[in-house]
Amino acid sequence: MIDPDERYSNQTIYDVEYLLANEELERKKRAGEQLQNEVDLMAKIENVACRAKQETEKYQDKTESNLQKTSGIRKHRAEEKAKLREKEAFELQDKLKPSTPQKTKKSTKESHQSNSPKSTQTNYLELLKQRRNKNKHGK
């Protein structure tokens, strides 16, 4: 290991004092730059926060209370669900039309099995599963 005082060997006292003063000056300069950088960063953060607050206030409607803003949510949501159900019902009906069996003569036992509610329910369930998968994977 190197002795910390070895860097002062073969130097005069004036050189050592000059070296120490120079190191102290550099340390103060770096501290001043670091402090200035921190102040600049804080100013930028405050500026961004101020602009965000102004933008928020610009788009907020302060004439309505929170109760007035939220009072129509249930009604609007119910309306949207009803519209969505109607749309999906039409899509299901459109998909069921081509898959209906063609009129052919079958025995009464076969026709009874194809018209059973369980097979129709299975078709609906399959269509619903396909629809969900289609929506999950982005149409």
FENQUI-V316889 format. One record per residue. N is the residue number from 1. PSI is psi in whole degrees, 0 to 359 (* if undefined). OMEGA is omega in whole degrees, -180 to 180 (NA if undefined). D_LAST is the distance of its C-alpha to the last C-alpha in Angstrom with 1 decimal. Layout:
# FENQUI-V316889
N;PSI;OMEGA;D_LAST + N;PSI;OMEGA;D_LAST
This chain:
# FENQUI-V316889
1;155;-179;69.9 + 2;136;178;71.0 + 3;131;-178;73.3 + 4;332;-179;71.8 + 5;356;-177;75.2 + 6;333;-180;75.5 + 7;344;179;73.8 + 8;357;-178;76.8 + 9;148;-180;79.3 + 10;27;176;81.5 + 11;154;179;80.7 + 12;168;-180;83.0 + 13;328;179;82.5 + 14;321;178;81.6 + 15;319;180;78.8 + 16;316;178;77.4 + 17;320;178;77.6 + 18;317;179;75.9 + 19;314;180;73.1 + 20;319;178;72.5 + 21;319;180;72.5 + 22;317;178;70.0 + 23;320;178;67.7 + 24;320;178;67.9 + 25;316;178;67.2 + 26;319;179;64.0 + 27;316;179;62.9 + 28;323;179;63.3 + 29;315;178;61.5 + 30;321;179;58.5 + 31;319;178;58.5 + 32;319;178;58.7 + 33;319;180;55.7 + 34;317;178;53.7 + 35;319;179;54.6 + 36;319;178;53.7 + 37;319;178;50.2 + 38;319;179;49.6 + 39;318;178;50.8 + 40;317;179;48.5 + 41;316;180;45.5 + 42;322;179;46.4 + 43;319;178;46.8 + 44;318;-180;43.4 + 45;316;179;41.7 + 46;323;179;43.6 + 47;315;179;42.6 + 48;317;180;38.9 + 49;320;180;39.3 + 50;316;179;41.3 + 51;320;179;38.8 + 52;319;179;35.9 + 53;318;179;38.1 + 54;318;178;38.9 + 55;319;179;35.3 + 56;315;-180;34.5 + 57;328;-179;37.5 + 58;324;-176;36.6 + 59;353;-180;33.3 + 60;143;176;34.6 + 61;107;-176;36.1 + 62;359;-180;39.3 + 63;337;-180;40.3 + 64;141;175;38.1 + 65;169;179;38.8 + 66;324;179;36.3 + 67;317;179;36.9 + 68;322;-180;36.1 + 69;321;-174;32.9 + 70;354;-174;31.6 + 71;328;-177;33.2 + 72;4;-175;30.3 + 73;312;-179;27.5 + 74;316;-179;27.7 + 75;313;-179;28.0 + 76;322;179;25.0 + 77;318;178;22.8 + 78;320;178;24.0 + 79;317;179;23.3 + 80;319;178;19.7 + 81;319;180;19.3 + 82;317;179;21.0 + 83;319;-180;18.8 + 84;320;177;15.6 + 85;316;179;17.5 + 86;315;-179;18.5 + 87;313;-179;15.1 + 88;328;178;13.8 + 89;318;178;17.2 + 90;321;178;17.0 + 91;321;178;13.8 + 92;317;179;15.6 + 93;319;179;18.7 + 94;322;-180;17.1 + 95;329;-179;15.9 + 96;329;-177;19.3 + 97;310;-179;21.3 + 98;335;-176;20.9 + 99;2;178;21.4 + 100;141;-177;24.6 + 101;144;178;27.6 + 102;154;-177;29.9 + 103;109;174;33.3 + 104;159;-179;35.6 + 105;123;178;38.7 + 106;163;175;38.4 + 107;161;-177;40.8 + 108;328;180;40.7 + 109;316;-180;39.7 + 110;318;-179;36.6 + 111;326;178;35.6 + 112;321;-180;36.1 + 113;321;-178;33.9 + 114;334;-180;30.9 + 115;7;-178;31.2 + 116;148;-179;31.6 + 117;333;-179;29.6 + 118;318;-180;28.5 + 119;324;177;26.7 + 120;318;179;25.0 + 121;321;178;24.0 + 122;318;178;22.7 + 123;315;179;20.5 + 124;316;-180;19.1 + 125;319;179;18.7 + 126;318;179;16.8 + 127;320;178;14.5 + 128;319;178;14.0 + 129;317;178;13.5 + 130;319;-180;10.8 + 131;316;179;9.1 + 132;314;180;9.8 + 133;321;179;8.7 + 134;318;180;5.2 + 135;323;179;5.5 + 136;321;-174;7.7 + 137;12;171;6.1 + 138;53;174;3.8 + 139;*;NA;0.0
